[in-house]
Amino acid sequence: MRAKAAYRLIVTRTGRVPGILAADRVDQIEVQSLDDLEVVLFWDVPARETTRMEAALREDLERLDAEEFLARWRAFEVGGAPE
């Protein structure tokens, strides 16, 4: 099953200022399981990285299977890219 059929991406921006200008702002990104509505992945992300991380997550949701997606992103730490 494709990851996009199993998970939903939720991005919460904690301010109105664009991320590039919000030096101290921290946004939240979570991946929710559509089966039981439980959060399976969660990150507090500096606002400057939110857009880039959201795009990478959306791309992987489209192209990976659900298991591959979870395996790839479980090891992710903010400030780096998944391997």
PyMOL Python script that loads the backbone (N, CA, C, O; Angstrom):
from pymol import cmd

cmd.read_pdbstr("""\
ATOM      1  N   MET A   1       0.840  -1.173   0.000  1.00  0.00           N
ATOM      2  CA  MET A   1       0.000   0.000   0.000  1.00  0.00           C
ATOM      3  C   MET A   1       0.892   1.245   0.000  1.00  0.00           C
ATOM      4  O   MET A   1       1.879   1.307   0.732  1.00  0.00           O
ATOM      5  N   ARG A   2       0.545   2.210  -0.807  1.00  0.00           N
ATOM      6  CA  ARG A   2       1.280   3.465  -0.865  1.00  0.00           C
ATOM      7  C   ARG A   2       1.143   4.225   0.446  1.00  0.00           C
ATOM      8  O   ARG A   2       0.114   4.153   1.119  1.00  0.00           O
ATOM      9  N   ALA A   3       2.194   4.950   0.795  1.00  0.00           N
ATOM     10  CA  ALA A   3       2.215   5.698   2.045  1.00  0.00           C
ATOM     11  C   ALA A   3       1.103   6.744   2.089  1.00  0.00           C
ATOM     12  O   ALA A   3       0.526   6.989   3.149  1.00  0.00           O
ATOM     13  N   LYS A   4       0.799   7.362   0.949  1.00  0.00           N
ATOM     14  CA  LYS A   4      -0.232   8.399   0.952  1.00  0.00           C
ATOM     15  C   LYS A   4      -1.625   7.836   1.249  1.00  0.00           C
ATOM     16  O   LYS A   4      -2.518   8.581   1.652  1.00  0.00           O
ATOM     17  N   ALA A   5      -1.816   6.537   1.053  1.00  0.00           N
ATOM     18  CA  ALA A   5      -3.091   5.904   1.383  1.00  0.00           C
ATOM     19  C   ALA A   5      -3.151   5.480   2.846  1.00  0.00           C
ATOM     20  O   ALA A   5      -4.224   5.155   3.356  1.00  0.00           O
ATOM     21  N   ALA A   6      -2.004   5.481   3.524  1.00  0.00           N
ATOM     22  CA  ALA A   6      -1.942   5.029   4.913  1.00  0.00           C
ATOM     23  C   ALA A   6      -1.731   6.163   5.912  1.00  0.00           C
ATOM     24  O   ALA A   6      -2.072   6.026   7.087  1.00  0.00           O
ATOM     25  N   TYR A   7      -1.165   7.296   5.448  1.00  0.00           N
ATOM     26  CA  TYR A   7      -0.799   8.370   6.363  1.00  0.00           C
ATOM     27  C   TYR A   7      -1.249   9.727   5.854  1.00  0.00           C
ATOM     28  O   TYR A   7      -1.416   9.947   4.655  1.00  0.00           O
ATOM     29  N   ARG A   8      -1.440  10.634   6.813  1.00  0.00           N
ATOM     30  CA  ARG A   8      -1.798  12.019   6.505  1.00  0.00           C
ATOM     31  C   ARG A   8      -0.744  12.925   7.122  1.00  0.00           C
ATOM     32  O   ARG A   8      -0.335  12.718   8.264  1.00  0.00           O
ATOM     33  N   LEU A   9      -0.308  13.919   6.378  1.00  0.00           N
ATOM     34  CA  LEU A   9       0.682  14.872   6.837  1.00  0.00           C
ATOM     35  C   LEU A   9      -0.027  16.104   7.390  1.00  0.00           C
ATOM     36  O   LEU A   9      -0.895  16.679   6.733  1.00  0.00           O
ATOM     37  N   ILE A  10       0.351  16.505   8.604  1.00  0.00           N
ATOM     38  CA  ILE A  10      -0.227  17.695   9.234  1.00  0.00           C
ATOM     39  C   ILE A  10       0.921  18.637   9.580  1.00  0.00           C
ATOM     40  O   ILE A  10       1.837  18.264  10.314  1.00  0.00           O
ATOM     41  N   VAL A  11       0.870  19.857   9.051  1.00  0.00           N
ATOM     42  CA  VAL A  11       1.898  20.859   9.320  1.00  0.00           C
ATOM     43  C   VAL A  11       1.225  22.019  10.045  1.00  0.00           C
ATOM     44  O   VAL A  11       0.254  22.594   9.552  1.00  0.00           O
ATOM     45  N   THR A  12       1.752  22.356  11.223  1.00  0.00           N
ATOM     46  CA  THR A  12       1.210  23.455  12.011  1.00  0.00           C
ATOM     47  C   THR A  12       2.268  24.541  12.117  1.00  0.00           C
ATOM     48  O   THR A  12       3.305  24.362  12.756  1.00  0.00           O
ATOM     49  N   ARG A  13       1.987  25.663  11.482  1.00  0.00           N
ATOM     50  CA  ARG A  13       2.896  26.806  11.567  1.00  0.00           C
ATOM     51  C   ARG A  13       2.416  27.678  12.728  1.00  0.00           C
ATOM     52  O   ARG A  13       1.230  27.992  12.832  1.00  0.00           O
ATOM     53  N   THR A  14       3.337  28.059  13.586  1.00  0.00           N
ATOM     54  CA  THR A  14       2.966  28.748  14.815  1.00  0.00           C
ATOM     55  C   THR A  14       3.019  30.265  14.705  1.00  0.00           C
ATOM     56  O   THR A  14       3.045  30.960  15.721  1.00  0.00           O
ATOM     57  N   GLY A  15       3.034  30.778  13.490  1.00  0.00           N
ATOM     58  CA  GLY A  15       3.026  32.215  13.275  1.00  0.00           C
ATOM     59  C   GLY A  15       2.670  32.530  11.840  1.00  0.00           C
ATOM     60  O   GLY A  15       2.593  31.642  10.991  1.00  0.00           O
ATOM     61  N   ARG A  16       2.456  33.796  11.583  1.00  0.00           N
ATOM     62  CA  ARG A  16       2.059  34.224  10.235  1.00  0.00           C
ATOM     63  C   ARG A  16       3.228  34.677   9.369  1.00  0.00           C
ATOM     64  O   ARG A  16       3.111  34.749   8.145  1.00  0.00           O
ATOM     65  N   VAL A  17       4.339  34.978   9.998  1.00  0.00           N
ATOM     66  CA  VAL A  17       5.514  35.450   9.267  1.00  0.00           C
ATOM     67  C   VAL A  17       6.104  34.294   8.464  1.00  0.00           C
ATOM     68  O   VAL A  17       6.183  33.175   8.972  1.00  0.00           O
ATOM     69  N   PRO A  18       6.522  34.540   7.218  1.00  0.00           N
ATOM     70  CA  PRO A  18       7.157  33.480   6.437  1.00  0.00           C
ATOM     71  C   PRO A  18       8.356  32.895   7.190  1.00  0.00           C
ATOM     72  O   PRO A  18       9.067  33.613   7.893  1.00  0.00           O
ATOM     73  N   GLY A  19       8.568  31.598   7.036  1.00  0.00           N
ATOM     74  CA  GLY A  19       9.613  30.888   7.759  1.00  0.00           C
ATOM     75  C   GLY A  19      10.989  31.491   7.633  1.00  0.00           C
ATOM     76  O   GLY A  19      11.756  31.480   8.597  1.00  0.00           O
ATOM     77  N   ILE A  20      11.322  32.016   6.473  1.00  0.00           N
ATOM     78  CA  ILE A  20      12.648  32.574   6.247  1.00  0.00           C
ATOM     79  C   ILE A  20      12.900  33.789   7.145  1.00  0.00           C
ATOM     80  O   ILE A  20      14.048  34.110   7.451  1.00  0.00           O
ATOM     81  N   LEU A  21      11.823  34.463   7.568  1.00  0.00           N
ATOM     82  CA  LEU A  21      11.950  35.648   8.419  1.00  0.00           C
ATOM     83  C   LEU A  21      11.722  35.347   9.900  1.00  0.00           C
ATOM     84  O   LEU A  21      11.972  36.203  10.749  1.00  0.00           O
ATOM     85  N   ALA A  22      11.261  34.166  10.212  1.00  0.00           N
ATOM     86  CA  ALA A  22      10.911  33.812  11.589  1.00  0.00           C
ATOM     87  C   ALA A  22      12.072  33.074  12.246  1.00  0.00           C
ATOM     88  O   ALA A  22      12.092  31.843  12.288  1.00  0.00           O
ATOM     89  N   ALA A  23      13.024  33.824  12.753  1.00  0.00           N
ATOM     90  CA  ALA A  23      14.261  33.234  13.274  1.00  0.00           C
ATOM     91  C   ALA A  23      14.038  32.306  14.465  1.00  0.00           C
ATOM     92  O   ALA A  23      14.685  31.262  14.551  1.00  0.00           O
ATOM     93  N   ASP A  24      13.150  32.656  15.374  1.00  0.00           N
ATOM     94  CA  ASP A  24      12.983  31.877  16.605  1.00  0.00           C
ATOM     95  C   ASP A  24      11.751  30.987  16.617  1.00  0.00           C
ATOM     96  O   ASP A  24      11.512  30.278  17.594  1.00  0.00           O
ATOM     97  N   ARG A  25      10.976  31.013  15.559  1.00  0.00           N
ATOM     98  CA  ARG A  25       9.727  30.255  15.535  1.00  0.00           C
ATOM     99  C   ARG A  25       9.992  28.764  15.334  1.00  0.00           C
ATOM    100  O   ARG A  25      10.896  28.370  14.597  1.00  0.00           O
ATOM    101  N   VAL A  26       9.186  27.949  16.004  1.00  0.00           N
ATOM    102  CA  VAL A  26       9.262  26.494  15.855  1.00  0.00           C
ATOM    103  C   VAL A  26       7.892  25.999  15.422  1.00  0.00           C
ATOM    104  O   VAL A  26       6.894  26.250  16.096  1.00  0.00           O
ATOM    105  N   ASP A  27       7.844  25.292  14.291  1.00  0.00           N
ATOM    106  CA  ASP A  27       6.604  24.714  13.765  1.00  0.00           C
ATOM    107  C   ASP A  27       6.563  23.230  14.108  1.00  0.00           C
ATOM    108  O   ASP A  27       7.571  22.647  14.507  1.00  0.00           O
ATOM    109  N   GLN A  28       5.388  22.626  13.948  1.00  0.00           N
ATOM    110  CA  GLN A  28       5.239  21.200  14.201  1.00  0.00           C
ATOM    111  C   GLN A  28       4.833  20.487  12.916  1.00  0.00           C
ATOM    112  O   GLN A  28       4.002  20.973  12.149  1.00  0.00           O
ATOM    113  N   ILE A  29       5.438  19.331  12.704  1.00  0.00           N
ATOM    114  CA  ILE A  29       5.075  18.464  11.589  1.00  0.00           C
ATOM    115  C   ILE A  29       4.770  17.097  12.176  1.00  0.00           C
ATOM    116  O   ILE A  29       5.551  16.554  12.958  1.00  0.00           O
ATOM    117  N   GLU A  30       3.627  16.548  11.791  1.00  0.00           N
ATOM    118  CA  GLU A  30       3.272  15.210  12.261  1.00  0.00           C
ATOM    119  C   GLU A  30       2.711  14.380  11.121  1.00  0.00           C
ATOM    120  O   GLU A  30       2.129  14.896  10.167  1.00  0.00           O
ATOM    121  N   VAL A  31       2.904  13.089  11.251  1.00  0.00           N
ATOM    122  CA  VAL A  31       2.359  12.124  10.301  1.00  0.00           C
ATOM    123  C   VAL A  31       1.375  11.273  11.094  1.00  0.00           C
ATOM    124  O   VAL A  31       1.725  10.666  12.106  1.00  0.00           O
ATOM    125  N   GLN A  32       0.141  11.244  10.612  1.00  0.00           N
ATOM    126  CA  GLN A  32      -0.938  10.549  11.308  1.00  0.00           C
ATOM    127  C   GLN A  32      -1.377   9.334  10.499  1.00  0.00           C
ATOM    128  O   GLN A  32      -1.529   9.406   9.280  1.00  0.00           O
ATOM    129  N   SER A  33      -1.577   8.232  11.187  1.00  0.00           N
ATOM    130  CA  SER A  33      -2.084   7.018  10.554  1.00  0.00           C
ATOM    131  C   SER A  33      -3.570   7.196  10.252  1.00  0.00           C
ATOM    132  O   SER A  33      -4.327   7.634  11.118  1.00  0.00           O
ATOM    133  N   LEU A  34      -3.990   6.866   9.050  1.00  0.00           N
ATOM    134  CA  LEU A  34      -5.404   6.985   8.683  1.00  0.00           C
ATOM    135  C   LEU A  34      -6.241   5.837   9.237  1.00  0.00           C
ATOM    136  O   LEU A  34      -7.464   5.952   9.329  1.00  0.00           O
ATOM    137  N   ASP A  35      -5.595   4.731   9.606  1.00  0.00           N
ATOM    138  CA  ASP A  35      -6.326   3.587  10.165  1.00  0.00           C
ATOM    139  C   ASP A  35      -6.903   3.890  11.538  1.00  0.00           C
ATOM    140  O   ASP A  35      -8.083   3.648  11.791  1.00  0.00           O
ATOM    141  N   ASP A  36      -6.061   4.423  12.428  1.00  0.00           N
ATOM    142  CA  ASP A  36      -6.498   4.637  13.807  1.00  0.00           C
ATOM    143  C   ASP A  36      -6.356   6.083  14.279  1.00  0.00           C
ATOM    144  O   ASP A  36      -6.608   6.381  15.446  1.00  0.00           O
ATOM    145  N   LEU A  37      -5.955   6.977  13.381  1.00  0.00           N
ATOM    146  CA  LEU A  37      -5.783   8.399  13.654  1.00  0.00           C
ATOM    147  C   LEU A  37      -4.738   8.699  14.732  1.00  0.00           C
ATOM    148  O   LEU A  37      -4.779   9.752  15.368  1.00  0.00           O
ATOM    149  N   GLU A  38      -3.813   7.777  14.930  1.00  0.00           N
ATOM    150  CA  GLU A  38      -2.717   7.970  15.879  1.00  0.00           C
ATOM    151  C   GLU A  38      -1.549   8.660  15.176  1.00  0.00           C
ATOM    152  O   GLU A  38      -1.296   8.423  13.994  1.00  0.00           O
ATOM    153  N   VAL A  39      -0.849   9.507  15.907  1.00  0.00           N
ATOM    154  CA  VAL A  39       0.346  10.154  15.375  1.00  0.00           C
ATOM    155  C   VAL A  39       1.482   9.141  15.420  1.00  0.00           C
ATOM    156  O   VAL A  39       1.806   8.606  16.481  1.00  0.00           O
ATOM    157  N   VAL A  40       2.086   8.880  14.261  1.00  0.00           N
ATOM    158  CA  VAL A  40       3.174   7.901  14.193  1.00  0.00           C
ATOM    159  C   VAL A  40       4.550   8.568  14.120  1.00  0.00           C
ATOM    160  O   VAL A  40       5.555   7.964  14.495  1.00  0.00           O
ATOM    161  N   LEU A  41       4.592   9.805  13.641  1.00  0.00           N
ATOM    162  CA  LEU A  41       5.838  10.562  13.583  1.00  0.00           C
ATOM    163  C   LEU A  41       5.534  12.009  13.960  1.00  0.00           C
ATOM    164  O   LEU A  41       4.485  12.540  13.595  1.00  0.00           O
ATOM    165  N   PHE A  42       6.458  12.655  14.697  1.00  0.00           N
ATOM    166  CA  PHE A  42       6.248  14.041  15.114  1.00  0.00           C
ATOM    167  C   PHE A  42       7.595  14.729  15.244  1.00  0.00           C
ATOM    168  O   PHE A  42       8.548  14.160  15.776  1.00  0.00           O
ATOM    169  N   TRP A  43       7.665  15.968  14.750  1.00  0.00           N
ATOM    170  CA  TRP A  43       8.879  16.771  14.879  1.00  0.00           C
ATOM    171  C   TRP A  43       8.525  18.207  15.219  1.00  0.00           C
ATOM    172  O   TRP A  43       7.532  18.743  14.726  1.00  0.00           O
ATOM    173  N   ASP A  44       9.349  18.837  16.074  1.00  0.00           N
ATOM    174  CA  ASP A  44       9.372  20.290  16.238  1.00  0.00           C
ATOM    175  C   ASP A  44      10.460  20.769  15.295  1.00  0.00           C
ATOM    176  O   ASP A  44      11.614  20.352  15.399  1.00  0.00           O
ATOM    177  N   VAL A  45      10.085  21.649  14.370  1.00  0.00           N
ATOM    178  CA  VAL A  45      10.992  22.028  13.288  1.00  0.00           C
ATOM    179  C   VAL A  45      11.199  23.538  13.290  1.00  0.00           C
ATOM    180  O   VAL A  45      10.223  24.284  13.371  1.00  0.00           O
ATOM    181  N   PRO A  46      12.454  24.013  13.201  1.00  0.00           N
ATOM    182  CA  PRO A  46      12.678  25.449  13.035  1.00  0.00           C
ATOM    183  C   PRO A  46      11.936  25.933  11.783  1.00  0.00           C
ATOM    184  O   PRO A  46      11.927  25.258  10.754  1.00  0.00           O
ATOM    185  N   ALA A  47      11.323  27.096  11.889  1.00  0.00           N
ATOM    186  CA  ALA A  47      10.483  27.611  10.799  1.00  0.00           C
ATOM    187  C   ALA A  47      11.210  27.670   9.459  1.00  0.00           C
ATOM    188  O   ALA A  47      10.589  27.499   8.410  1.00  0.00           O
ATOM    189  N   ARG A  48      12.501  27.908   9.484  1.00  0.00           N
ATOM    190  CA  ARG A  48      13.262  27.999   8.232  1.00  0.00           C
ATOM    191  C   ARG A  48      13.340  26.666   7.496  1.00  0.00           C
ATOM    192  O   ARG A  48      13.585  26.639   6.290  1.00  0.00           O
ATOM    193  N   GLU A  49      13.135  25.565   8.206  1.00  0.00           N
ATOM    194  CA  GLU A  49      13.234  24.230   7.592  1.00  0.00           C
ATOM    195  C   GLU A  49      11.882  23.603   7.271  1.00  0.00           C
ATOM    196  O   GLU A  49      11.823  22.571   6.601  1.00  0.00           O
ATOM    197  N   THR A  50      10.805  24.207   7.734  1.00  0.00           N
ATOM    198  CA  THR A  50       9.480  23.595   7.626  1.00  0.00           C
ATOM    199  C   THR A  50       9.080  23.322   6.180  1.00  0.00           C
ATOM    200  O   THR A  50       8.671  22.206   5.861  1.00  0.00           O
ATOM    201  N   THR A  51       9.187  24.297   5.315  1.00  0.00           N
ATOM    202  CA  THR A  51       8.752  24.136   3.923  1.00  0.00           C
ATOM    203  C   THR A  51       9.536  23.040   3.210  1.00  0.00           C
ATOM    204  O   THR A  51       8.966  22.228   2.481  1.00  0.00           O
ATOM    205  N   ARG A  52      10.838  23.027   3.425  1.00  0.00           N
ATOM    206  CA  ARG A  52      11.697  22.022   2.777  1.00  0.00           C
ATOM    207  C   ARG A  52      11.360  20.610   3.269  1.00  0.00           C
ATOM    208  O   ARG A  52      11.280  19.669   2.480  1.00  0.00           O
ATOM    209  N   MET A  53      11.164  20.479   4.589  1.00  0.00           N
ATOM    210  CA  MET A  53      10.847  19.166   5.153  1.00  0.00           C
ATOM    211  C   MET A  53       9.463  18.705   4.711  1.00  0.00           C
ATOM    212  O   MET A  53       9.265  17.527   4.410  1.00  0.00           O
ATOM    213  N   GLU A  54       8.509  19.628   4.670  1.00  0.00           N
ATOM    214  CA  GLU A  54       7.161  19.281   4.212  1.00  0.00           C
ATOM    215  C   GLU A  54       7.194  18.765   2.776  1.00  0.00           C
ATOM    216  O   GLU A  54       6.536  17.774   2.458  1.00  0.00           O
ATOM    217  N   ALA A  55       7.949  19.424   1.914  1.00  0.00           N
ATOM    218  CA  ALA A  55       8.052  18.996   0.517  1.00  0.00           C
ATOM    219  C   ALA A  55       8.669  17.600   0.405  1.00  0.00           C
ATOM    220  O   ALA A  55       8.202  16.776  -0.381  1.00  0.00           O
ATOM    221  N   ALA A  56       9.711  17.337   1.184  1.00  0.00           N
ATOM    222  CA  ALA A  56      10.351  16.015   1.154  1.00  0.00           C
ATOM    223  C   ALA A  56       9.398  14.929   1.650  1.00  0.00           C
ATOM    224  O   ALA A  56       9.348  13.838   1.081  1.00  0.00           O
ATOM    225  N   LEU A  57       8.649  15.222   2.701  1.00  0.00           N
ATOM    226  CA  LEU A  57       7.676  14.256   3.215  1.00  0.00           C
ATOM    227  C   LEU A  57       6.585  13.975   2.188  1.00  0.00           C
ATOM    228  O   LEU A  57       6.224  12.819   1.969  1.00  0.00           O
ATOM    229  N   ARG A  58       6.059  15.020   1.561  1.00  0.00           N
ATOM    230  CA  ARG A  58       5.007  14.834   0.550  1.00  0.00           C
ATOM    231  C   ARG A  58       5.509  14.004  -0.630  1.00  0.00           C
ATOM    232  O   ARG A  58       4.789  13.151  -1.150  1.00  0.00           O
ATOM    233  N   GLU A  59       6.738  14.259  -1.045  1.00  0.00           N
ATOM    234  CA  GLU A  59       7.323  13.491  -2.151  1.00  0.00           C
ATOM    235  C   GLU A  59       7.429  12.010  -1.779  1.00  0.00           C
ATOM    236  O   GLU A  59       7.083  11.138  -2.576  1.00  0.00           O
ATOM    237  N   ASP A  60       7.906  11.734  -0.569  1.00  0.00           N
ATOM    238  CA  ASP A  60       8.048  10.347  -0.138  1.00  0.00           C
ATOM    239  C   ASP A  60       6.689   9.678   0.078  1.00  0.00           C
ATOM    240  O   ASP A  60       6.552   8.479  -0.168  1.00  0.00           O
ATOM    241  N   LEU A  61       5.698  10.419   0.526  1.00  0.00           N
ATOM    242  CA  LEU A  61       4.347   9.859   0.660  1.00  0.00           C
ATOM    243  C   LEU A  61       3.825   9.385  -0.697  1.00  0.00           C
ATOM    244  O   LEU A  61       3.123   8.377  -0.779  1.00  0.00           O
ATOM    245  N   GLU A  62       4.166  10.102  -1.741  1.00  0.00           N
ATOM    246  CA  GLU A  62       3.709   9.760  -3.093  1.00  0.00           C
ATOM    247  C   GLU A  62       4.440   8.546  -3.674  1.00  0.00           C
ATOM    248  O   GLU A  62       3.831   7.730  -4.366  1.00  0.00           O
ATOM    249  N   ARG A  63       5.728   8.425  -3.399  1.00  0.00           N
ATOM    250  CA  ARG A  63       6.520   7.426  -4.124  1.00  0.00           C
ATOM    251  C   ARG A  63       6.859   6.158  -3.340  1.00  0.00           C
ATOM    252  O   ARG A  63       7.225   5.151  -3.946  1.00  0.00           O
ATOM    253  N   LEU A  64       6.747   6.179  -2.008  1.00  0.00           N
ATOM    254  CA  LEU A  64       7.149   5.014  -1.212  1.00  0.00           C
ATOM    255  C   LEU A  64       5.951   4.218  -0.712  1.00  0.00           C
ATOM    256  O   LEU A  64       4.840   4.735  -0.598  1.00  0.00           O
ATOM    257  N   ASP A  65       6.207   2.952  -0.420  1.00  0.00           N
ATOM    258  CA  ASP A  65       5.212   2.142   0.274  1.00  0.00           C
ATOM    259  C   ASP A  65       5.174   2.588   1.733  1.00  0.00           C
ATOM    260  O   ASP A  65       6.104   3.240   2.209  1.00  0.00           O
ATOM    261  N   ALA A  66       4.105   2.240   2.437  1.00  0.00           N
ATOM    262  CA  ALA A  66       3.913   2.672   3.823  1.00  0.00           C
ATOM    263  C   ALA A  66       5.067   2.232   4.727  1.00  0.00           C
ATOM    264  O   ALA A  66       5.552   3.021   5.539  1.00  0.00           O
ATOM    265  N   GLU A  67       5.507   0.986   4.591  1.00  0.00           N
ATOM    266  CA  GLU A  67       6.586   0.482   5.440  1.00  0.00           C
ATOM    267  C   GLU A  67       7.909   1.187   5.142  1.00  0.00           C
ATOM    268  O   GLU A  67       8.658   1.526   6.058  1.00  0.00           O
ATOM    269  N   GLU A  68       8.190   1.405   3.855  1.00  0.00           N
ATOM    270  CA  GLU A  68       9.416   2.097   3.457  1.00  0.00           C
ATOM    271  C   GLU A  68       9.423   3.534   3.978  1.00  0.00           C
ATOM    272  O   GLU A  68      10.445   4.037   4.444  1.00  0.00           O
ATOM    273  N   PHE A  69       8.269   4.175   3.889  1.00  0.00           N
ATOM    274  CA  PHE A  69       8.146   5.549   4.354  1.00  0.00           C
ATOM    275  C   PHE A  69       8.473   5.651   5.842  1.00  0.00           C
ATOM    276  O   PHE A  69       9.277   6.488   6.252  1.00  0.00           O
ATOM    277  N   LEU A  70       7.845   4.795   6.644  1.00  0.00           N
ATOM    278  CA  LEU A  70       8.097   4.822   8.091  1.00  0.00           C
ATOM    279  C   LEU A  70       9.551   4.509   8.415  1.00  0.00           C
ATOM    280  O   LEU A  70      10.151   5.174   9.260  1.00  0.00           O
ATOM    281  N   ALA A  71      10.116   3.525   7.767  1.00  0.00           N
ATOM    282  CA  ALA A  71      11.505   3.166   8.019  1.00  0.00           C
ATOM    283  C   ALA A  71      12.437   4.340   7.693  1.00  0.00           C
ATOM    284  O   ALA A  71      13.385   4.611   8.430  1.00  0.00           O
ATOM    285  N   ARG A  72      12.163   5.016   6.607  1.00  0.00           N
ATOM    286  CA  ARG A  72      13.008   6.132   6.179  1.00  0.00           C
ATOM    287  C   ARG A  72      12.922   7.311   7.141  1.00  0.00           C
ATOM    288  O   ARG A  72      13.949   7.895   7.486  1.00  0.00           O
ATOM    289  N   TRP A  73      11.724   7.669   7.577  1.00  0.00           N
ATOM    290  CA  TRP A  73      11.537   8.874   8.367  1.00  0.00           C
ATOM    291  C   TRP A  73      11.641   8.671   9.874  1.00  0.00           C
ATOM    292  O   TRP A  73      11.791   9.653  10.601  1.00  0.00           O
ATOM    293  N   ARG A  74      11.569   7.458  10.367  1.00  0.00           N
ATOM    294  CA  ARG A  74      11.740   7.230  11.817  1.00  0.00           C
ATOM    295  C   ARG A  74      13.135   7.638  12.280  1.00  0.00           C
ATOM    296  O   ARG A  74      13.303   8.092  13.412  1.00  0.00           O
ATOM    297  N   ALA A  75      14.113   7.484  11.433  1.00  0.00           N
ATOM    298  CA  ALA A  75      15.494   7.796  11.802  1.00  0.00           C
ATOM    299  C   ALA A  75      15.855   9.261  11.562  1.00  0.00           C
ATOM    300  O   ALA A  75      16.982   9.671  11.841  1.00  0.00           O
ATOM    301  N   PHE A  76      14.926  10.043  11.056  1.00  0.00           N
ATOM    302  CA  PHE A  76      15.209  11.434  10.706  1.00  0.00           C
ATOM    303  C   PHE A  76      15.357  12.304  11.942  1.00  0.00           C
ATOM    304  O   PHE A  76      14.553  12.219  12.871  1.00  0.00           O
ATOM    305  N   GLU A  77      16.391  13.144  11.952  1.00  0.00           N
ATOM    306  CA  GLU A  77      16.575  14.129  12.986  1.00  0.00           C
ATOM    307  C   GLU A  77      16.533  15.499  12.327  1.00  0.00           C
ATOM    308  O   GLU A  77      17.112  15.696  11.259  1.00  0.00           O
ATOM    309  N   VAL A  78      15.849  16.444  12.961  1.00  0.00           N
ATOM    310  CA  VAL A  78      15.747  17.784  12.410  1.00  0.00           C
ATOM    311  C   VAL A  78      17.152  18.364  12.279  1.00  0.00           C
ATOM    312  O   VAL A  78      17.979  18.252  13.184  1.00  0.00           O
ATOM    313  N   GLY A  79      17.397  18.986  11.126  1.00  0.00           N
ATOM    314  CA  GLY A  79      18.708  19.542  10.856  1.00  0.00           C
ATOM    315  C   GLY A  79      19.490  18.728   9.852  1.00  0.00           C
ATOM    316  O   GLY A  79      20.544  19.162   9.388  1.00  0.00           O
ATOM    317  N   GLY A  80      18.990  17.551   9.508  1.00  0.00           N
ATOM    318  CA  GLY A  80      19.633  16.697   8.508  1.00  0.00           C
ATOM    319  C   GLY A  80      18.579  16.203   7.545  1.00  0.00           C
ATOM    320  O   GLY A  80      17.401  16.534   7.675  1.00  0.00           O
ATOM    321  N   ALA A  81      18.994  15.427   6.600  1.00  0.00           N
ATOM    322  CA  ALA A  81      18.067  14.862   5.638  1.00  0.00           C
ATOM    323  C   ALA A  81      18.044  13.352   5.837  1.00  0.00           C
ATOM    324  O   ALA A  81      19.047  12.766   6.243  1.00  0.00           O
ATOM    325  N   PRO A  82      16.903  12.713   5.554  1.00  0.00           N
ATOM    326  CA  PRO A  82      16.861  11.258   5.687  1.00  0.00           C
ATOM    327  C   PRO A  82      17.809  10.598   4.696  1.00  0.00           C
ATOM    328  O   PRO A  82      18.022  11.098   3.592  1.00  0.00           O
ATOM    329  N   GLU A  83      18.366   9.485   5.100  1.00  0.00           N
ATOM    330  CA  GLU A  83      19.324   8.791   4.224  1.00  0.00           C
ATOM    331  C   GLU A  83      18.649   7.715   3.414  1.00  0.00           C
ATOM    332  O   GLU A  83      19.304   7.033   2.627  1.00  0.00           O
TER     333      GLU A  83
END
""", "prot")
cmd.dss("prot")
cmd.show_as("cartoon", "prot")
cmd.util.cbc("prot")
cmd.orient("prot")
